[in-house]
Each structure stands twice: as structure tokens, then as C-alpha cells.
Amino acid sequence: MSDRLEQELIRSNQFDDARERLKAKMTLLLEQIPKGIKEAESGNAAAAAAYLSATQKILTAAMAEEESAYNRLMGQKADSPEKQEETP
């Protein structure tokens, strides 16, 4: 029983760790929005392009992290013997 509880805690921590990484990436993005807007408004096309590229990379990485954590969580829960019925 304690082994099963330990496994559930590990699963939960993996999901929470992914959430923390996602939160850190989004915080970084939000902190940089004013700087990116200022650069774009000043006519600095190279800086604006770099900002947009970084924004896209951060959002892509954040969503991939979220998807990975969700898949791990759902895959591991689906393997547990108590999961008897399918969710619609």
C-alpha cells in the first residue's frame, strides 16, 4: 500500500514540476512583453523579430511541457488497476 502511495506522489510531483517549469517560462515571457513592444514601436525590426521568435519558442516549449506532463499523468493513471471505466 505504501509503495502505491509513493508511486502516486511521484506522479503528482512530476505533474507539479512540469507546471512549475511552465509557470517560469510564461513569467519570463510576460516580463519581456513591454521590452518587445517598445523595440517594435521604435522601428527596430531585428529586435522585434528576435522578440517574436523568442515568444514563439517559449510558448511552444511551454505547451510541449504541458502536453508531456498531461500524457505522463494520464498514461500512468490509465495503467492503474482502479481505472475501470473510460472517460467520455
Secondary structure as UniProt FT lines:
FT   HELIX           2..41
FT   TURN            42..43
FT   HELIX           45..79
FT   TURN            81..82
//
